[in-house]
Amino acid sequence: MRSEWQLQEAKGNFSQLVKRAAGGDAQVVTVHGKPTAVVVSAEEYARLTRRKSKLSTALLRPDLAIDDLDISRSRDTGRNVEL
């Protein structure tokens, strides 16, 4: 299935382009042969732009157990550098 469109083709077949994107297949629009835009489904866009929660919010979750966290610190002191 085709997923790359020249701008003129995308404009002429916009409904088909949107249907394919809505079906989960991202559609790339090119201008002068260079990828310029990508059309994705609304669901995929929402997933990509979902706001990430703060660390403090995650740590305050009641279902988070201390065993789920790896808070060990590396003892590696780095490399020796002469200046």
Biopython code that builds the backbone (N, CA, C, O; Angstrom):
import numpy as np
from Bio.PDB.StructureBuilder import StructureBuilder

atoms = [
    (1, "MET", "N", (0.848, -1.180, 0.000)),
    (1, "MET", "CA", (0.000, 0.000, 0.000)),
    (1, "MET", "C", (0.891, 1.240, 0.000)),
    (1, "MET", "O", (1.915, 1.276, 0.682)),
    (2, "ARG", "N", (0.514, 2.207, -0.734)),
    (2, "ARG", "CA", (1.285, 3.421, -0.910)),
    (2, "ARG", "C", (1.220, 4.313, 0.319)),
    (2, "ARG", "O", (0.147, 4.489, 0.895)),
    (3, "SER", "N", (2.358, 4.881, 0.733)),
    (3, "SER", "CA", (2.350, 5.751, 1.905)),
    (3, "SER", "C", (3.103, 7.056, 1.683)),
    (3, "SER", "O", (3.250, 7.848, 2.613)),
    (4, "GLU", "N", (3.583, 7.291, 0.459)),
    (4, "GLU", "CA", (4.277, 8.544, 0.160)),
    (4, "GLU", "C", (3.586, 9.223, -1.022)),
    (4, "GLU", "O", (3.332, 8.603, -2.054)),
    (5, "TRP", "N", (3.290, 10.502, -0.845)),
    (5, "TRP", "CA", (2.541, 11.264, -1.840)),
    (5, "TRP", "C", (3.265, 12.561, -2.177)),
    (5, "TRP", "O", (3.797, 13.230, -1.291)),
    (6, "GLN", "N", (3.283, 12.911, -3.448)),
    (6, "GLN", "CA", (3.721, 14.248, -3.833)),
    (6, "GLN", "C", (2.583, 15.186, -3.461)),
    (6, "GLN", "O", (1.424, 14.770, -3.429)),
    (7, "LEU", "N", (2.895, 16.441, -3.180)),
    (7, "LEU", "CA", (1.893, 17.390, -2.702)),
    (7, "LEU", "C", (0.697, 17.474, -3.642)),
    (7, "LEU", "O", (-0.446, 17.458, -3.186)),
    (8, "GLN", "N", (0.941, 17.563, -4.937)),
    (8, "GLN", "CA", (-0.163, 17.670, -5.907)),
    (8, "GLN", "C", (-1.059, 16.440, -5.835)),
    (8, "GLN", "O", (-2.283, 16.562, -5.880)),
    (9, "GLU", "N", (-0.461, 15.255, -5.723)),
    (9, "GLU", "CA", (-1.248, 14.022, -5.613)),
    (9, "GLU", "C", (-2.043, 14.005, -4.316)),
    (9, "GLU", "O", (-3.204, 13.597, -4.296)),
    (10, "ALA", "N", (-1.415, 14.448, -3.239)),
    (10, "ALA", "CA", (-2.090, 14.469, -1.940)),
    (10, "ALA", "C", (-3.310, 15.381, -1.982)),
    (10, "ALA", "O", (-4.361, 15.046, -1.435)),
    (11, "LYS", "N", (-3.169, 16.527, -2.629)),
    (11, "LYS", "CA", (-4.302, 17.459, -2.723)),
    (11, "LYS", "C", (-5.429, 16.855, -3.554)),
    (11, "LYS", "O", (-6.604, 17.010, -3.220)),
    (12, "GLY", "N", (-5.077, 16.175, -4.623)),
    (12, "GLY", "CA", (-6.094, 15.588, -5.497)),
    (12, "GLY", "C", (-6.764, 14.355, -4.926)),
    (12, "GLY", "O", (-7.892, 14.032, -5.297)),
    (13, "ASN", "N", (-6.086, 13.669, -4.035)),
    (13, "ASN", "CA", (-6.615, 12.423, -3.455)),
    (13, "ASN", "C", (-6.684, 12.514, -1.937)),
    (13, "ASN", "O", (-6.411, 11.540, -1.235)),
    (14, "PHE", "N", (-7.045, 13.674, -1.442)),
    (14, "PHE", "CA", (-6.992, 13.920, 0.000)),
    (14, "PHE", "C", (-7.853, 12.947, 0.796)),
    (14, "PHE", "O", (-7.426, 12.470, 1.847)),
    (15, "SER", "N", (-9.049, 12.644, 0.318)),
    (15, "SER", "CA", (-9.920, 11.742, 1.077)),
    (15, "SER", "C", (-9.298, 10.350, 1.182)),
    (15, "SER", "O", (-9.393, 9.715, 2.232)),
    (16, "GLN", "N", (-8.675, 9.875, 0.129)),
    (16, "GLN", "CA", (-8.009, 8.574, 0.155)),
    (16, "GLN", "C", (-6.816, 8.609, 1.116)),
    (16, "GLN", "O", (-6.599, 7.661, 1.871)),
    (17, "LEU", "N", (-6.050, 9.691, 1.088)),
    (17, "LEU", "CA", (-4.909, 9.855, 1.980)),
    (17, "LEU", "C", (-5.363, 9.812, 3.437)),
    (17, "LEU", "O", (-4.737, 9.154, 4.268)),
    (18, "VAL", "N", (-6.456, 10.517, 3.743)),
    (18, "VAL", "CA", (-6.973, 10.554, 5.114)),
    (18, "VAL", "C", (-7.484, 9.177, 5.539)),
    (18, "VAL", "O", (-7.254, 8.763, 6.675)),
    (19, "LYS", "N", (-8.163, 8.471, 4.658)),
    (19, "LYS", "CA", (-8.667, 7.138, 4.990)),
    (19, "LYS", "C", (-7.528, 6.186, 5.323)),
    (19, "LYS", "O", (-7.630, 5.396, 6.261)),
    (20, "ARG", "N", (-6.449, 6.258, 4.561)),
    (20, "ARG", "CA", (-5.304, 5.389, 4.832)),
    (20, "ARG", "C", (-4.642, 5.752, 6.158)),
    (20, "ARG", "O", (-4.248, 4.875, 6.927)),
    (21, "ALA", "N", (-4.525, 7.048, 6.417)),
    (21, "ALA", "CA", (-3.939, 7.484, 7.693)),
    (21, "ALA", "C", (-4.821, 7.038, 8.856)),
    (21, "ALA", "O", (-4.317, 6.583, 9.882)),
    (22, "ALA", "N", (-6.133, 7.170, 8.696)),
    (22, "ALA", "CA", (-7.066, 6.759, 9.748)),
    (22, "ALA", "C", (-6.994, 5.257, 9.988)),
    (22, "ALA", "O", (-7.291, 4.787, 11.087)),
    (23, "GLY", "N", (-6.603, 4.507, 8.971)),
    (23, "GLY", "CA", (-6.457, 3.065, 9.106)),
    (23, "GLY", "C", (-5.171, 2.651, 9.807)),
    (23, "GLY", "O", (-4.919, 1.461, 9.995)),
    (24, "GLY", "N", (-4.364, 3.623, 10.192)),
    (24, "GLY", "CA", (-3.154, 3.322, 10.946)),
    (24, "GLY", "C", (-1.872, 3.359, 10.141)),
    (24, "GLY", "O", (-0.798, 3.090, 10.678)),
    (25, "ASP", "N", (-1.963, 3.687, 8.856)),
    (25, "ASP", "CA", (-0.778, 3.741, 8.005)),
    (25, "ASP", "C", (-0.390, 5.202, 7.787)),
    (25, "ASP", "O", (-1.044, 5.902, 7.014)),
    (26, "ALA", "N", (0.646, 5.666, 8.446)),
    (26, "ALA", "CA", (1.075, 7.066, 8.324)),
    (26, "ALA", "C", (1.378, 7.387, 6.859)),
    (26, "ALA", "O", (1.977, 6.577, 6.152)),
    (27, "GLN", "N", (0.966, 8.559, 6.412)),
    (27, "GLN", "CA", (1.139, 8.983, 5.034)),
    (27, "GLN", "C", (2.101, 10.165, 4.973)),
    (27, "GLN", "O", (1.904, 11.165, 5.664)),
    (28, "VAL", "N", (3.139, 10.053, 4.152)),
    (28, "VAL", "CA", (4.160, 11.087, 4.029)),
    (28, "VAL", "C", (3.851, 11.923, 2.785)),
    (28, "VAL", "O", (3.599, 11.381, 1.709)),
    (29, "VAL", "N", (3.875, 13.249, 2.946)),
    (29, "VAL", "CA", (3.667, 14.166, 1.831)),
    (29, "VAL", "C", (5.006, 14.821, 1.526)),
    (29, "VAL", "O", (5.669, 15.345, 2.420)),
    (30, "THR", "N", (5.398, 14.787, 0.252)),
    (30, "THR", "CA", (6.674, 15.353, -0.145)),
    (30, "THR", "C", (6.483, 16.607, -0.994)),
    (30, "THR", "O", (5.482, 16.757, -1.696)),
    (31, "VAL", "N", (7.459, 17.497, -0.912)),
    (31, "VAL", "CA", (7.510, 18.680, -1.760)),
    (31, "VAL", "C", (8.896, 18.689, -2.391)),
    (31, "VAL", "O", (9.905, 18.703, -1.687)),
    (32, "HIS", "N", (8.940, 18.681, -3.698)),
    (32, "HIS", "CA", (10.202, 18.617, -4.444)),
    (32, "HIS", "C", (11.031, 17.407, -4.022)),
    (32, "HIS", "O", (12.258, 17.479, -3.947)),
    (33, "GLY", "N", (10.348, 16.295, -3.747)),
    (33, "GLY", "CA", (11.023, 15.053, -3.404)),
    (33, "GLY", "C", (11.472, 14.916, -1.958)),
    (33, "GLY", "O", (12.012, 13.878, -1.575)),
    (34, "LYS", "N", (11.255, 15.953, -1.146)),
    (34, "LYS", "CA", (11.683, 15.904, 0.250)),
    (34, "LYS", "C", (10.469, 15.720, 1.160)),
    (34, "LYS", "O", (9.466, 16.414, 0.991)),
    (35, "PRO", "N", (10.543, 14.795, 2.123)),
    (35, "PRO", "CA", (9.434, 14.632, 3.068)),
    (35, "PRO", "C", (9.174, 15.943, 3.807)),
    (35, "PRO", "O", (10.086, 16.530, 4.389)),
    (36, "THR", "N", (7.921, 16.394, 3.778)),
    (36, "THR", "CA", (7.567, 17.690, 4.352)),
    (36, "THR", "C", (6.523, 17.583, 5.453)),
    (36, "THR", "O", (6.553, 18.350, 6.415)),
    (37, "ALA", "N", (5.613, 16.649, 5.321)),
    (37, "ALA", "CA", (4.541, 16.502, 6.306)),
    (37, "ALA", "C", (4.164, 15.024, 6.404)),
    (37, "ALA", "O", (4.390, 14.237, 5.486)),
    (38, "VAL", "N", (3.584, 14.683, 7.546)),
    (38, "VAL", "CA", (3.103, 13.320, 7.751)),
    (38, "VAL", "C", (1.676, 13.414, 8.257)),
    (38, "VAL", "O", (1.385, 14.178, 9.177)),
    (39, "VAL", "N", (0.791, 12.641, 7.656)),
    (39, "VAL", "CA", (-0.603, 12.593, 8.085)),
    (39, "VAL", "C", (-0.782, 11.279, 8.846)),
    (39, "VAL", "O", (-0.527, 10.197, 8.316)),
    (40, "VAL", "N", (-1.226, 11.397, 10.096)),
    (40, "VAL", "CA", (-1.460, 10.223, 10.937)),
    (40, "VAL", "C", (-2.887, 10.259, 11.463)),
    (40, "VAL", "O", (-3.557, 11.289, 11.387)),
    (41, "SER", "N", (-3.345, 9.148, 11.989)),
    (41, "SER", "CA", (-4.697, 9.092, 12.548)),
    (41, "SER", "C", (-4.786, 9.970, 13.790)),
    (41, "SER", "O", (-3.774, 10.285, 14.416)),
    (42, "ALA", "N", (-5.994, 10.357, 14.133)),
    (42, "ALA", "CA", (-6.208, 11.179, 15.331)),
    (42, "ALA", "C", (-5.768, 10.414, 16.579)),
    (42, "ALA", "O", (-5.245, 11.009, 17.521)),
    (43, "GLU", "N", (-5.976, 9.115, 16.588)),
    (43, "GLU", "CA", (-5.567, 8.286, 17.728)),
    (43, "GLU", "C", (-4.042, 8.297, 17.887)),
    (43, "GLU", "O", (-3.530, 8.434, 18.998)),
    (44, "GLU", "N", (-3.333, 8.155, 16.787)),
    (44, "GLU", "CA", (-1.868, 8.173, 16.834)),
    (44, "GLU", "C", (-1.352, 9.549, 17.248)),
    (44, "GLU", "O", (-0.395, 9.653, 18.015)),
    (45, "TYR", "N", (-1.984, 10.598, 16.741)),
    (45, "TYR", "CA", (-1.587, 11.958, 17.111)),
    (45, "TYR", "C", (-1.777, 12.173, 18.614)),
    (45, "TYR", "O", (-0.913, 12.748, 19.275)),
    (46, "ALA", "N", (-2.903, 11.713, 19.146)),
    (46, "ALA", "CA", (-3.159, 11.857, 20.584)),
    (46, "ALA", "C", (-2.118, 11.099, 21.397)),
    (46, "ALA", "O", (-1.663, 11.582, 22.434)),
    (47, "ARG", "N", (-1.744, 9.918, 20.931)),
    (47, "ARG", "CA", (-0.728, 9.138, 21.633)),
    (47, "ARG", "C", (0.628, 9.853, 21.610)),
    (47, "ARG", "O", (1.338, 9.882, 22.615)),
    (48, "LEU", "N", (0.974, 10.420, 20.469)),
    (48, "LEU", "CA", (2.266, 11.090, 20.334)),
    (48, "LEU", "C", (2.356, 12.395, 21.108)),
    (48, "LEU", "O", (3.442, 12.789, 21.535)),
    (49, "THR", "N", (1.235, 13.064, 21.292)),
    (49, "THR", "CA", (1.243, 14.373, 21.949)),
    (49, "THR", "C", (0.731, 14.323, 23.384)),
    (49, "THR", "O", (0.580, 15.361, 24.028)),
    (50, "ARG", "N", (0.466, 13.123, 23.883)),
    (50, "ARG", "CA", (-0.019, 12.979, 25.249)),
    (50, "ARG", "C", (0.991, 13.588, 26.213)),
    (50, "ARG", "O", (2.195, 13.355, 26.105)),
    (51, "ARG", "N", (0.491, 14.349, 27.131)),
    (51, "ARG", "CA", (1.356, 14.994, 28.123)),
    (51, "ARG", "C", (1.916, 13.944, 29.070)),
    (51, "ARG", "O", (1.185, 13.114, 29.610)),
    (52, "LYS", "N", (3.188, 14.000, 29.251)),
    (52, "LYS", "CA", (3.845, 13.077, 30.169)),
    (52, "LYS", "C", (3.651, 13.577, 31.590)),
    (52, "LYS", "O", (3.674, 14.782, 31.843)),
    (53, "SER", "N", (3.463, 12.654, 32.509)),
    (53, "SER", "CA", (3.258, 13.058, 33.894)),
    (53, "SER", "C", (4.595, 13.380, 34.548)),
    (53, "SER", "O", (5.653, 12.982, 34.062)),
    (54, "LYS", "N", (4.529, 14.090, 35.629)),
    (54, "LYS", "CA", (5.724, 14.444, 36.390)),
    (54, "LYS", "C", (6.238, 13.230, 37.139)),
    (54, "LYS", "O", (5.478, 12.304, 37.424)),
    (55, "LEU", "N", (7.510, 13.231, 37.456)),
    (55, "LEU", "CA", (8.096, 12.145, 38.222)),
    (55, "LEU", "C", (7.427, 12.027, 39.586)),
    (55, "LEU", "O", (7.168, 10.923, 40.064)),
    (56, "SER", "N", (7.150, 13.169, 40.207)),
    (56, "SER", "CA", (6.529, 13.129, 41.533)),
    (56, "SER", "C", (5.153, 12.464, 41.487)),
    (56, "SER", "O", (4.776, 11.760, 42.424)),
    (57, "THR", "N", (4.418, 12.677, 40.428)),
    (57, "THR", "CA", (3.106, 12.046, 40.277)),
    (57, "THR", "C", (3.269, 10.534, 40.171)),
    (57, "THR", "O", (2.517, 9.777, 40.783)),
    (58, "ALA", "N", (4.246, 10.106, 39.397)),
    (58, "ALA", "CA", (4.480, 8.677, 39.236)),
    (58, "ALA", "C", (4.912, 8.040, 40.552)),
    (58, "ALA", "O", (4.486, 6.932, 40.879)),
    (59, "LEU", "N", (5.756, 8.740, 41.306)),
    (59, "LEU", "CA", (6.250, 8.176, 42.563)),
    (59, "LEU", "C", (5.171, 8.105, 43.641)),
    (59, "LEU", "O", (5.279, 7.299, 44.565)),
    (60, "LEU", "N", (4.148, 8.924, 43.541)),
    (60, "LEU", "CA", (3.075, 8.939, 44.533)),
    (60, "LEU", "C", (1.948, 7.952, 44.219)),
    (60, "LEU", "O", (0.966, 7.869, 44.957)),
    (61, "ARG", "N", (2.094, 7.214, 43.134)),
    (61, "ARG", "CA", (1.065, 6.225, 42.788)),
    (61, "ARG", "C", (0.976, 5.168, 43.875)),
    (61, "ARG", "O", (2.002, 4.642, 44.306)),
    (62, "PRO", "N", (-0.226, 4.848, 44.325)),
    (62, "PRO", "CA", (-0.366, 3.855, 45.403)),
    (62, "PRO", "C", (0.017, 2.441, 44.966)),
    (62, "PRO", "O", (0.357, 1.613, 45.812)),
    (63, "ASP", "N", (-0.030, 2.149, 43.671)),
    (63, "ASP", "CA", (0.293, 0.796, 43.217)),
    (63, "ASP", "C", (1.782, 0.611, 42.912)),
    (63, "ASP", "O", (2.190, -0.461, 42.465)),
    (64, "LEU", "N", (2.585, 1.632, 43.149)),
    (64, "LEU", "CA", (4.021, 1.551, 42.889)),
    (64, "LEU", "C", (4.731, 0.996, 44.115)),
    (64, "LEU", "O", (4.640, 1.558, 45.206)),
    (65, "ALA", "N", (5.425, -0.092, 43.928)),
    (65, "ALA", "CA", (6.165, -0.711, 45.028)),
    (65, "ALA", "C", (7.631, -0.322, 44.931)),
    (65, "ALA", "O", (8.138, -0.052, 43.843)),
    (66, "ILE", "N", (8.306, -0.294, 46.066)),
    (66, "ILE", "CA", (9.719, 0.060, 46.096)),
    (66, "ILE", "C", (10.536, -0.923, 45.259)),
    (66, "ILE", "O", (11.588, -0.565, 44.730)),
    (67, "ASP", "N", (10.054, -2.153, 45.140)),
    (67, "ASP", "CA", (10.753, -3.156, 44.339)),
    (67, "ASP", "C", (10.737, -2.812, 42.849)),
    (67, "ASP", "O", (11.552, -3.325, 42.081)),
    (68, "ASP", "N", (9.808, -1.942, 42.444)),
    (68, "ASP", "CA", (9.707, -1.542, 41.036)),
    (68, "ASP", "C", (10.764, -0.517, 40.652)),
    (68, "ASP", "O", (10.978, -0.261, 39.467)),
    (69, "LEU", "N", (11.420, 0.068, 41.635)),
    (69, "LEU", "CA", (12.382, 1.133, 41.368)),
    (69, "LEU", "C", (13.812, 0.625, 41.448)),
    (69, "LEU", "O", (14.152, -0.175, 42.321)),
    (70, "ASP", "N", (14.643, 1.096, 40.531)),
    (70, "ASP", "CA", (16.073, 0.797, 40.587)),
    (70, "ASP", "C", (16.775, 2.112, 40.895)),
    (70, "ASP", "O", (17.003, 2.929, 40.002)),
    (71, "ILE", "N", (17.115, 2.309, 42.158)),
    (71, "ILE", "CA", (17.722, 3.574, 42.556)),
    (71, "ILE", "C", (19.205, 3.405, 42.885)),
    (71, "ILE", "O", (19.801, 4.242, 43.563)),
    (72, "SER", "N", (19.793, 2.303, 42.392)),
    (72, "SER", "CA", (21.213, 2.086, 42.640)),
    (72, "SER", "C", (22.025, 3.096, 41.825)),
    (72, "SER", "O", (21.587, 3.576, 40.780)),
    (73, "ARG", "N", (23.207, 3.399, 42.329)),
    (73, "ARG", "CA", (24.060, 4.388, 41.693)),
    (73, "ARG", "C", (25.330, 3.706, 41.207)),
    (73, "ARG", "O", (25.916, 2.884, 41.911)),
    (74, "SER", "N", (25.741, 4.050, 40.017)),
    (74, "SER", "CA", (26.964, 3.482, 39.471)),
    (74, "SER", "C", (28.172, 4.013, 40.234)),
    (74, "SER", "O", (28.245, 5.202, 40.544)),
    (75, "ARG", "N", (29.110, 3.133, 40.533)),
    (75, "ARG", "CA", (30.337, 3.519, 41.238)),
    (75, "ARG", "C", (31.434, 3.942, 40.253)),
    (75, "ARG", "O", (32.544, 4.269, 40.673)),
    (76, "ASP", "N", (31.145, 3.938, 38.983)),
    (76, "ASP", "CA", (32.108, 4.329, 37.966)),
    (76, "ASP", "C", (32.461, 5.800, 38.133)),
    (76, "ASP", "O", (31.576, 6.654, 38.170)),
    (77, "THR", "N", (33.758, 6.096, 38.236)),
    (77, "THR", "CA", (34.199, 7.483, 38.443)),
    (77, "THR", "C", (34.553, 8.169, 37.129)),
    (77, "THR", "O", (35.010, 9.312, 37.132)),
    (78, "GLY", "N", (34.352, 7.501, 36.037)),
    (78, "GLY", "CA", (34.663, 8.127, 34.748)),
    (78, "GLY", "C", (36.085, 7.808, 34.324)),
    (78, "GLY", "O", (36.718, 6.902, 34.866)),
    (79, "ARG", "N", (36.568, 8.542, 33.374)),
    (79, "ARG", "CA", (37.918, 8.288, 32.877)),
    (79, "ARG", "C", (38.892, 9.341, 33.403)),
    (79, "ARG", "O", (38.486, 10.444, 33.772)),
    (80, "ASN", "N", (40.157, 8.998, 33.433)),
    (80, "ASN", "CA", (41.187, 9.939, 33.854)),
    (80, "ASN", "C", (41.556, 10.853, 32.699)),
    (80, "ASN", "O", (41.797, 10.388, 31.585)),
    (81, "VAL", "N", (41.599, 12.137, 32.958)),
    (81, "VAL", "CA", (41.919, 13.123, 31.922)),
    (81, "VAL", "C", (43.039, 13.993, 32.432)),
    (81, "VAL", "O", (42.982, 14.510, 33.548)),
    (82, "GLU", "N", (44.065, 14.154, 31.604)),
    (82, "GLU", "CA", (45.153, 15.075, 31.960)),
    (82, "GLU", "C", (44.970, 16.359, 31.203)),
    (82, "GLU", "O", (44.747, 16.350, 29.993)),
    (83, "LEU", "N", (45.064, 17.472, 31.912)),
    (83, "LEU", "CA", (44.922, 18.784, 31.281)),
    (83, "LEU", "C", (46.231, 19.504, 31.241)),
    (83, "LEU", "O", (46.302, 20.628, 30.743)),
]
sb = StructureBuilder()
sb.init_structure("model")
sb.init_model(0)
sb.init_chain("A")
sb.init_seg("    ")
for serial, (resi, resn, name, xyz) in enumerate(atoms, 1):
    if name == "N":
        sb.init_residue(resn, " ", resi, " ")
    sb.init_atom(name, np.array(xyz, "f"), 0.0, 1.0, " ", f" {name:<3s}", serial, name[0])
structure = sb.get_structure()
